[in-house]
Amino acid sequence: MKVLVVYYSMYGNVYKMAKLVAEGIGEVAGAKAVVRRVPELVPDSVIESRDDLKAGRDMQHDVPLVTLDDFREADAIAFGTPTRYGNVTAQLKNQIDQLGGLWVEGVFEGKAAGVFTSSNTPHGGQETTALTLMAPLLHLGFVIVGLPYSNQELFTTKGGGTPYGPSHVAGPDSQRDIDADEATLCRSWGRRLAQIGLKLR
């Protein structure tokens, strides 16, 4: 079973989360993670003018861009995005908006999907980002997979972590590392997504 992990990451934090989610998927027998990024919409001139943006771009340059075939072949999908004013980034939403042909075919109906996200601050819109991104996923026909409180790290985390999906608090400069609780929640959710994906399949 292929589980697509498709994401956008400006500074590299969501990219790091994507790798952790993929690790969790890989722990489930019969499941394989396929990690893909979506195209950047920020002009190259802006990225080249900032060292932090160049570093974020360069750390993930080996990750292939997602294709429609990746979406078509996926048995479950994890969508990763930073928060932008409490909502999904334009980059990831732009990719989702191109799935109309597959939606008409019913490609996603009955498949598992969910959301992971990152923000600068604990109250930077993580939960609203997850919830607002779930709306188009429901339109596409996905079965939404959250992160239940049987994961004890949801009680102890000093960073990210929500019942709507794993999250990360990146700090004011977007340079805070993913901590142990956040990493555990990413892996745990990846396992859960793959397990439910297998059952639905």
C-alpha positions as CSV (number, residue, x, y, z in Angstrom):
1,M,0.0,0.0,0.0
2,K,1.3,3.4,-1.0
3,V,0.8,6.3,1.5
4,L,1.5,9.6,-0.1
5,V,3.1,12.3,2.1
6,V,2.6,15.5,0.2
7,Y,3.7,18.8,1.8
8,Y,4.8,22.4,1.4
9,S,7.7,23.7,3.6
10,M,9.3,27.2,3.4
11,Y,11.9,26.9,6.2
12,G,12.1,23.1,6.3
13,N,10.1,22.4,9.4
14,V,7.1,20.7,7.7
15,Y,9.7,18.8,5.5
16,K,11.2,17.4,8.7
17,M,7.8,16.5,10.0
18,A,7.0,14.8,6.7
19,K,10.1,12.5,7.1
20,L,8.9,11.6,10.7
21,V,5.4,10.8,9.4
22,A,7.0,8.7,6.7
23,E,9.0,6.8,9.4
24,G,5.8,6.0,11.2
25,I,4.2,4.8,8.0
26,G,7.2,2.6,7.3
27,E,6.7,0.8,10.6
28,V,3.4,-0.7,9.4
29,A,3.7,-4.0,7.6
30,G,2.5,-3.7,4.0
31,A,2.7,0.1,3.9
32,K,5.2,2.3,2.0
33,A,5.6,6.0,2.3
34,V,6.1,8.2,-0.8
35,V,7.3,11.7,0.1
36,R,6.6,14.5,-2.4
37,R,6.6,18.3,-2.2
38,V,4.5,20.8,-4.1
39,P,5.8,23.6,-6.3
40,E,7.0,26.8,-4.8
41,L,5.1,30.0,-5.6
42,V,7.4,32.5,-3.9
43,P,9.5,34.2,-6.6
44,D,13.2,33.1,-6.8
45,S,14.3,36.7,-6.3
46,V,12.7,36.7,-2.9
47,I,14.2,33.4,-1.9
48,E,17.6,34.3,-3.1
49,S,17.5,37.5,-1.0
50,R,17.2,35.6,2.3
51,D,19.5,33.0,3.8
52,D,16.8,31.3,5.8
53,L,14.6,30.7,2.7
54,K,17.6,29.5,0.7
55,A,18.5,27.0,3.5
56,G,14.9,25.8,3.7
57,R,14.8,25.3,-0.1
58,D,18.2,23.6,-0.3
59,M,17.5,21.0,2.4
60,Q,14.6,19.5,0.4
61,H,15.9,19.9,-3.1
62,D,16.2,16.1,-3.6
63,V,12.4,15.6,-2.8
64,P,10.5,15.1,-6.1
65,L,7.6,17.3,-7.0
66,V,4.2,15.5,-6.7
67,T,2.4,14.4,-9.8
68,L,-1.2,13.5,-10.5
69,D,-0.1,9.9,-10.8
70,D,1.2,10.1,-7.2
71,F,-2.2,11.1,-6.1
72,R,-4.0,8.5,-8.2
73,E,-1.8,5.7,-7.0
74,A,-2.0,6.6,-3.3
75,D,-4.1,4.4,-1.0
76,A,-3.9,7.1,1.8
77,I,-2.5,10.6,1.9
78,A,-0.9,12.8,4.5
79,F,-1.1,16.5,3.7
80,G,1.5,18.8,5.4
81,T,1.4,22.6,5.5
82,P,2.7,25.5,7.6
83,T,0.0,27.8,8.9
84,R,-0.8,31.0,7.0
85,Y,-3.1,33.2,9.0
86,G,-4.8,30.1,10.4
87,N,-5.2,28.5,7.0
88,V,-3.4,26.2,4.5
89,T,-0.6,27.7,2.4
90,A,-1.3,28.9,-1.1
91,Q,1.2,26.4,-2.4
92,L,-0.5,23.3,-1.1
93,K,-4.0,24.6,-1.8
94,N,-2.9,25.4,-5.4
95,Q,-2.0,21.7,-5.7
96,I,-5.3,20.5,-4.2
97,D,-7.2,22.8,-6.5
98,Q,-5.7,20.9,-9.5
99,L,-7.3,17.6,-8.3
100,G,-10.7,18.2,-9.9
101,G,-10.3,15.6,-12.6
102,L,-9.5,12.9,-10.0
103,W,-12.3,14.1,-7.8
104,V,-14.8,13.7,-10.7
105,E,-13.5,10.1,-11.1
106,G,-14.0,9.4,-7.4
107,V,-10.4,8.5,-7.0
108,F,-10.2,9.6,-3.3
109,E,-13.5,8.3,-2.0
110,G,-13.1,6.0,0.9
111,K,-9.4,6.6,1.3
112,A,-7.7,7.7,4.5
113,A,-6.2,11.2,4.8
114,G,-5.2,13.7,7.4
115,V,-3.2,16.9,8.1
116,F,0.0,17.9,9.8
117,T,1.1,21.5,10.3
118,S,3.6,23.9,11.8
119,S,3.4,27.5,13.1
120,N,5.7,29.9,14.8
121,T,3.8,30.1,18.1
122,P,1.5,27.7,20.1
123,H,-1.5,29.8,19.2
124,G,-0.5,30.6,15.6
125,G,-3.4,28.8,14.0
126,Q,-2.4,25.2,14.0
127,E,-5.9,23.8,14.8
128,T,-7.7,26.1,12.4
129,T,-5.3,25.2,9.7
130,A,-5.9,21.5,10.2
131,L,-9.7,22.0,10.3
132,T,-9.9,24.3,7.3
133,L,-7.7,21.9,5.3
134,M,-10.0,19.1,6.2
135,A,-12.9,20.8,4.4
136,P,-11.6,20.2,0.8
137,L,-10.4,16.7,1.8
138,L,-14.0,15.9,2.8
139,H,-15.2,17.3,-0.5
140,L,-12.8,15.0,-2.3
141,G,-14.2,12.0,-0.5
142,F,-11.5,11.2,2.0
143,V,-12.0,9.6,5.4
144,I,-10.3,11.9,7.9
145,V,-7.8,10.4,10.4
146,G,-7.0,12.4,13.5
147,L,-4.7,11.8,16.5
148,P,-6.5,10.4,19.6
149,Y,-5.6,11.1,23.2
150,S,-4.4,7.5,23.6
151,N,-1.1,9.3,22.5
152,Q,0.0,10.4,26.0
153,E,2.3,13.0,24.4
154,L,-0.8,15.1,23.7
155,F,-1.0,15.6,27.5
156,T,2.6,16.4,28.1
157,T,3.7,18.3,25.0
158,K,5.3,21.8,25.5
159,G,5.3,22.3,21.8
160,G,2.9,21.2,19.1
161,G,0.4,18.4,19.0
162,T,-3.4,18.4,18.4
163,P,-6.2,15.8,18.2
164,Y,-6.6,17.1,14.6
165,G,-3.1,15.9,13.6
166,P,0.5,16.3,14.6
167,S,1.9,19.8,14.7
168,H,5.1,21.7,15.6
169,V,5.9,25.0,17.2
170,A,8.8,26.4,15.1
171,G,9.5,29.5,17.2
172,P,9.6,33.2,16.2
173,D,12.5,32.7,13.8
174,S,11.2,29.3,12.5
175,Q,14.4,27.6,13.8
176,R,13.1,25.7,16.8
177,D,13.9,22.0,16.4
178,I,11.1,19.4,16.5
179,D,11.1,18.1,20.1
180,A,10.7,14.5,21.3
181,D,7.0,14.7,22.0
182,E,6.3,16.3,18.6
183,A,8.4,13.7,16.8
184,T,6.7,10.9,18.6
185,L,3.3,12.3,17.6
186,C,4.4,12.5,14.0
187,R,5.5,8.9,13.9
188,S,2.4,7.7,15.8
189,W,0.0,9.5,13.4
190,G,1.9,8.1,10.4
191,R,1.4,4.6,11.8
192,R,-2.3,5.3,12.5
193,L,-2.9,6.7,9.0
194,A,-1.3,3.6,7.4
195,Q,-3.2,1.2,9.6
196,I,-6.5,2.8,8.9
197,G,-5.6,3.1,5.2
198,L,-5.0,-0.7,5.1
199,K,-8.3,-1.4,6.8
200,L,-10.2,0.8,4.3
201,R,-8.3,-0.7,1.4
